[in-house]
Amino acid sequence: MTRTVPGPTDRVVVVGAGLAGLSAALHLLGAGRRVTVVEREELPGGRAGRMDLAGYRIDTGPTVLTMPDLADEAFAAVGTSLYDRVELIPLHPAYRACFADGSGLDVHSDAEAMAAEVERFAGAAEAAGYRRLRDWLQRLYRAQLRRFIDADFDSPLGLLHPDLARLAALGGFGRLDARIGRFLSDERLRRVFSFQALYAGVPPARALAAYAVIAYMDTVAGVYFPRGGMHALPRAMAEAAAAAGADLRYGQPVTRLERSGERVTAVITDAGRIPCDAVVLTPDLPVAYRLLGRRPRRPLGLRHSPSAVVLHAGTDRTWPHLAHHTISFGAAWHTTFDELTRAGSLMSDPSLLVTRPTATDPSLAPPGRHLHYILAPCPNTDIGPGPAAWSDLGPRYRDTLLRELERRGLDGIEAAIEEECLVTPADWHARGHAAGTPFSAAHTFAQTGPFRPRNLVRGTRNAVLAGCGTTPGVGVPTVLLSGKLAAARITGLPGRGGGRPRPSPAAANAPRRADAPAPTGSRAARREAAAAPRAHAERPHRLAPAREPSASSPDRPASSPDRPAAARQSPPPGSPRADPTAPATEGRTG
């Protein structure tokens, strides 16, 4: 039994309306709590924000959405559905990988499509290796889900469970690069299934093989895009919370917490005092600890993930070979990780993520215009250039990146830019992110699971942390789970595996049984539903189809009338909803 907040918990203030805070708010509302959400910005989203620039609607945070059922758990807590509120478009391909030797590979979440693509790219033996890798990734995910991802920890003793032996038997405590190498010998393919470790802050050669679970989310469960941009997700969560009775207060920075002994009694903002019985803090760890006036003792200081430079560019043209997500790999690999995590220098041969959201949703830019996000990993400010250095370094690095993209086939990109916004570690630092990185504390072994900063802080009895710096970690799926786990600390309801199972789209479209209870927005019904999870068979998923990229139609519509309806609605094979061997409850860290 994990620890929970003692005493009264009827009134809860959630500080921060990002994905973690909104997830916590929805789960708390579903358990019958009165919830106030305070946010310093004028709109919800936190890191998943929105910027409007001369008609370009720019997502300022994550661009990859995986495991949408984890978001749906939060909506289900208040008797609604993500799929009723947000139109999700499955991306085909999930990524396009381009290599320095001129070769390219489309990454599909469908097993047969991906096996065929791997065989075309690297031969039949590698395709067979891919099939074995896919099976391993699915088993790895199932071994980790309940005990190590969707779980609160009070001590390392929480690891002592049969699932630990299962994870060890799967090689989860070996090294990621070596484990992927057991299935794939082609070095380019190995990159596709291991580069995700960078966002966990650890090079693939040093990362635990258990972190291949991120590759599972990207390459097996599927990648989606919300129509209207990634910001549509937090906006819908905020609307659902308001409809369920939450008091959302924007433009109100929190200045301090009022305390009585070891309890927080009120949250103080620029606008006044908000009494509370418990508080959920979602700002980055240094900000949260400063508000609490307490910082947990650790034998060693936290190590942080690399940061990123992001160029948001609105252009008057695009390049047909770009998919929605395109990874442009440099020739260097191990050197790149050393530069980012040890030497503290900019990549000498960069690997870049280019996101073209208007490939899927042209409405995000003015007519005939296009959006491109260019993300270049860079050292954090602890080991690399400090925040002040980026005032001069940023514009020069922007020019370097554009020249490199020109060399890699994006001819005329600099001249095509009409509007732009450059984000550097100095900007992340100014927003209160430790070490100037939006990816928070790295997922080293000593900063994972029960060793990661806990969501309960010693010396404060009724404050809980949520967000990427605490349990379970970095990424949209894990941040959503962090809110769920924080809510469980307050409500005492199961935080581990506590999500409601949701049927496949085909099952959801079937007529509802006469004896199936209809959802209701009442607080009593929400409390009952949260305490006794039930299957939801009354709401269909809204998964819009997306066409494969076409050189003749770079701005393809997000519809595909030539595909049968069943194909348009079904999730990719291998996703948790489609996999009959997956656990009945889903949770989780893309």
N, C-alpha and C positions, 0 to 999 in steps of 0.2 A: 504494500500500500504506500503510495507516494504522499509526501507532505502536502497539506493544503493550508490556506490562509485561515487562521483561527478567528473566532468572534463573528460579529455581524458582517455581512457582505452584500447587503441589499442595494446600496448605492455605489456604483463603480465609475470612476473617471478614467478614461483611456486617453493618454497623452500621445497624440500623433495619429493622423488619419491616413497613414500608408497602408499597404497590404496587410501587415501584421496587426496594426491597430484595428482596422476594419474587420479582419477575421475574428479577433478577440471580441469586438463589440457584438458581432452577429451571434457568436456562440454564447456570450453572456446574456443577450436578449432572449435567446432561445431557452435559457435556463431560468428566465423570470427576473433577471436583475434590471434595475433602472440604470441606464447607461448614458453618460455624457462623454462626448468625444471632443477634445480641444486640439486644434491644429493651427500652427503658426502661419501657414500659407492661406491663400484665399480660395483654395480648391483642394479636394482630396487627392490622394495618390502618393505623397511622400516622394521616394525615389522614382516612382512610376508617375511622374508628373507630365504636364502638357505645356507647350509653349506655342503661341500663335505668332507667326512671323510673316507679315505681308501675304496672308492667304495660305501659307503652309502651316499645317497642323502637325507639330513635331512632338513625338514622344521623347521625353528627356531621360528616361530610365531604361529598364529592360526591354528588349525587343523580341525575346523568345518566350513563348508560352507553351509549357508542357504540363501534363497531368491536370487537365482542367477539372477533373472530378474532385480534386482536393479543394478547389475554390467552390465547387458546387456543394460540398459538405457545409460550408459556412452559410450559403444561401438556404440550404435545407433546414438549418437550425431554426430559421424563422418562417418555415412553411412556404418557401418560394424556391425558385430554381435559377441557377446561372443561365441555363439554356433557354429560359423564357425571357431573359433580360438582355442577353448578349448573343449576337450572331457570331459563332466561331467558324472560321474557315480553315479546314485542314490544308496544310501546305504540301504540295507535291511538286518537286522534291522538298524534303525538310531542309536540306542544305544543298548547295553545289560546291564541291571542292575543286579548286584549281591549283595546280602544282607548278613548280619552277621549271620543270622539263616540258611544259606545254600540255600535259595530259590533264584530263578532267574527269570527275566522277559525280554523278547525282546520287545523293543519299536518300533512300526511300525507307519508310517505316514498314511498308508491306514486304513480307519475307520473300515472296516469289519475285517481285520486281527488283528487290535489292540483290538477290542471288544472281539474277540475270545480268544486272549491271556490273556486279563484281566479276562475273565470268567474262563479260565483254572487256572489262578494264584490265584484269590480271590473270584470267584463265580459270579452268574448271577446278583446279586444286584449291585455289583461294576461295572460290565460291563455296566449296564444301567446308572449308575452314570458317567461312562466315556463318554458315548454318549452325555449326557447333558453337561458335561464339554467341550467336543469338540465343541459343538454348541456355548457355551458361549465364548470360545476362539476365534472363528471365528467372532462373533459379536463384541468382544472387539477390535480385530485387525482393523475391518472396522471403528469403532468409533474413533480410534486414528490416523489412517494413515495420512489423509490429514491435520488435524489441529494441531496435537501434535507431529508427528514424522517427516514427510516430510515438515517442515515449519521453516522459519526464524522468530525470535521474536525480536521486538524492545522494548517491555515492557510487563508486565503481562496483560495488557489490551487485548493483542492478544489472550488470553485464552477465552475471552467473545464471545462465539459462541454457537449455538445450539448443536454442538458436545460435548461441555462440559456437558450439561445436559444429553445427551445420555450416556456419560461415567460414570457420577454419577449414573444414573439409573441402569447401569450394575454393580454397586458396585466397580468401579475402584478406588475409594478413600478409600476403606476399606483396611484391611490387607490381604496380599497374602495368608498366611497359612490358615487363617480362611475362606477365600473365596474358596480355593481349597477344604477345609474340608466340604463345603456344598454339594459337589458332590461325594467325596470319603471319606470313613471312614477308609480304610486300610492305616495305617501310612506309609507303604512302598510305596504304590502308590502315596501318597501325596508328598513324597520326589521326585519322578520321575518328577512331574509337578511343583516343586517349587525350586529345587536346583539351577536352573539357576540364581536366585536372587543373589547368591554369587558373580557372575561375574559383577553384577551391584553394588556390594559393600555393600549390605544391607541384613541382615538375613531375611528369609521368614516371620518370626513372626513380623517384623517391616517394611517390604517392602510394598509399595502400591500394591494393587491387579492389578493395571494397568500394572505392570511389568510381569504379566502372558503372555503378548504379546511375550516375549522371548520364553516361552514354546510353544506358537503357532508356532513360526518359526521352533523350533526343532521337535515338535511332530505332527504337522499338515501339514505345508508347505513342510517338508522333508529336509533331510540332503544329501549333495552331496560331491563327492570327485573329483577334477580335475586329470585326468591322468597325471602323471609326478609330482604330489604333489601340495600342496596349492600354492607354488611359481609360478606355471604355470599361475595363475590368474594375478598377477602384471606383470609378464613377457609379457603376451599377451597384457595387457593394454599399456605397454610401447611401444611395437611394433606397436600397432594401433595408438598411439600418434605420433610416428616417421613417420609413413606412411601418417598421416594427416598434417605433416609439423612442428611438434614440434622439437625444438632443445634440446636434452637431454644431459646433461653434468654430467658425473659420476666422483666420486673421487674428488669433489670440495666442501669442507666445506665452509659454509658461515661464514665470519668473522664479518661483520657488514652491516648495512643498511645506505646508504647515504641519507640525508634528506635536504629538503628545506622548512622551516616552518613546516606545518603539513602534508606534502606529502613526501613519499619515492620516490626518484628520481633514485636510482640505488641500485643494490645488489652487494656487494663486496665479492669475493671469493678468495681463495688462488691463483687462476689463473688470476684474473683481475676484471674489472668492467663491470657490465651488466646494461645498462640503462633500465628503466621501467616506465610505466605509472601507474601500480598497481602491488601489490605483494600479493601472497597467502602464508601464513606461516603455515606449517604443523608440525613442531617440537612440543614436549611436551610443555605445557604452560610456565613453567619457562624459557625455552630456547627462545620461541617466545617473551615473555615479555622482556627478556634481550636484544634481538635484537632491539626491538622497543624502549627500554628505558622508557617504561611505564608499570605500573601494575595497573589494575583496582582496585578501592577500593571496599571492601566487608565488611559488618558488622562483619562477622565471617570468619576465615581462611577456606580454602578448606579442606574437609575431603576426604581422599583417600581410594580407594578400597583395599582389601587384595592383597597381592602379590602371587607369586607362586615359588616353586622350581620345576624345570623340569630336569629329567634325560633322555637324548637321548641315547638309548642303541642299538648298533648293535650286534645281537646274532647269535649263530650257531644253534639255535633251537627256536621253538615257542610252544605255549600251545593252543591246538585246541578249548578250551572253550572260548577263547578271540575272540570277534567280532572286527570289525574295531575300534569301540569306545566301551569301557567297563567301566562302572562306578562301582567301588567297594566301597560300603557303609560300614562304620563302624557301630557298634551298637549305638554309641552316635550320637545325632543330634543337639539338642539345645545347648548342651555344646560345641560342635565343633564351632558353630557360635560365641558363647561368647568368646572362645579362640582366634578366628581369628580377631574379630572386636572390642573387649573390653579389654580382658586381655592381648593381645599382646603376646600370647604364642603359641608354636607349637601344632598341634592337638595331643591330647593324644590318640585318637582312630580315625585314619585318614580315611577320604573318599577320594578316589583317582580316577583320570581319566587315564586309560591306553589306548593309541591309538596305533593300529597296522596297519600302512598304507600299509605294504606289503601284508596284507590280501586282498587288492583290487588291488594293483599295485606292483607285485613282482619285477619289474625293478628298484625299488628304493634301492635295496640292491644287493650285489653280488649274483651270483647263489647259491641257497641253504642256503642263509642267510636271516635274518629277522630284521625289525626295530620295536622298541617299544619306545614310548614316555610315561613317567610316570610323571604326573602332580600332585603335592601336593600343595593345597592352603596353604598359610602361612601369618602371619601378615606382613603388610608393615613396612618400617623402621621408620615411625613416632611413632608407638606404640609398635613395637617389636624390636628384635635385630637390631642394626645398621649395616651399610655396612661393617665396619671393623670386626664385630663379625663373619661374615659368612665365613671368610677365614678358621677358625677352625671348625665352626659349620656345614658348608656345607658338607664336607666329612663324618662327623659323622652322619648327618641326612640322607645322601645317604645310608649309611649302615643300618640305622634303617628302612628306607623304603623298602629296598630289603629283610630284615628279615621278615617284615610284609607281603610282597607279597609272600614269601615262605610259610608263615603260611596260606595264603589264596589260596593256590593251585598252585602257579607258582614255583613248586619245581625245584631247580637247576638254578634259574635265575641268581644268581651272577656268578656262574661258567660258564654260557653260554655267558656272555658278552665278546665280542672281541674288540669292539671299543665303547667309550662312551664320552659324553660331559655333564657336570653338570652345570646348570644355576641357580643362586640364586639371591635374591634381590640385592646383591652387584653388579652383572652384569647389572641388570636393572638400578641401580643407576649410574653406570659408563656410560651408554648410554644416560644419561640426563633425565631419567624418574623420576618424582617427587615421593618422598616417596618410591623409590625402587620398584615400581609396574608398570607392563605394562598395567594395567587396569584403570589407570588415576583416575580422581575424581569420588567419589562414587555418585550413583544416589539417594541421599536423596531427600526429597521433596524440600529442599532449594537449591538443585543443579540440578534441572531438568527443562526442558522446558525453559521458559523465565528467570528462576533463575539460569540456568547454565551459566558459563562464555560465554559471547556473542562472536560471530565471528567478530564483529566490535569492535575496541578498541578506546575509547575516546582519542582525541588528535592526532590521525593519520587518515587522511581522505581517504587514498587509500590502506590501508592494511586490509586484511581479514584473519581470522584464519580458519583452518580446522583440522580435526583429532578427536580423541576420547575425548579430554579434553573440546571440545566446543560442539555446537549444531550439531546433537541431542544426541550423547553420545557414549558409549562403545560398541564394537562389529563390526564384519565385515560389516553387512548390514548398520548400522548407520554411520560407518566411510565412506563408499561409498557415502551415502547421504550427509555427511558433505561437501564432495568435490563438489557435485552438488549445495548445498545451498551456498557455498562460491562463486562458479562461478556466481550464480544468483545475488549475491550482486554486482558483477562487470558488468555483461551484462545488468541487468535490466529485463532479461527474467524471466518468472514465475519460482520461485523455489519451490512453493507448488503445488504438484500434476502435475508437469510439465513433467513427463516422458511419453514416448510413450507407449501405450498399445501394447502388443505383443500377437499374437494368440497362441492357444494350438499347440503342435507339429503336431497334425492331420491336423489342418487348415493350418499350415505353409507348410506342404508337398503337399497341393493341388496346382494345376496349378495356376499361377498368372494371374489375369484378364488382358486383353489386355490394359485396360485403367489405370492400376495401375502404378504409376511412379516408375521407377527403381532407386535404390540409385546411387548417384554419389559422387565422392570425392571432387568436386569443393568447394571452400570456399563459393561462393555465394549460392550454393545449400544447404550447411550445415547450413548457416545462416537462409535460408528460412525454412529448416526443423526444426531447433531449435525454431524458432518463431511460427511455426504452426505445432505442433506435428501431425503425421499421423500414422496410423496403418501400421505395417510391416508384409506383408504376403508373402514376397518373399524369406525368408530364413528359412530353417528348423532348429529346435533345434537339437543339437547333444547330445542326452542323451544316453549314453551307459548303457546297462543293467548290473546288478550285482547280483550274486547268493546269496542266503541265506548262512550263514556260515555253513560249513560242517565239522564234526569231522574227516571225512576221507580225507578231502581235505582242510587243513588249508591255502594253498596258491592257492585258487581257482582262475581261470582266470576271468577277468572282462568281461565275455560274458556269454550268456545263450541261446544256440541255441534251447533249448527245450521250450522256451517261445515264443508265437506269436509276430510278429513284432509290432503290435499295443500296446501290453502290454509293450514292451521294450521302446517305444517312449513316451508313455503318462506319464505325471507327476502324482505324488501321488494325489488321491482324496483329496480335501480340500486345495490344493495349490492355490495361487492367480490366476494362469493361468487356472486352472481347475474348479474353483468355480464360477458358473454363477452369484452368488450374490455379488461377490467381486467387488470393485470399478474398473472402467475402467482403470484408471491410477494407477500405483504402485510406491511406493517409500518406502523408509524408509531408530530400531535397532532395533547372534549368535553367 
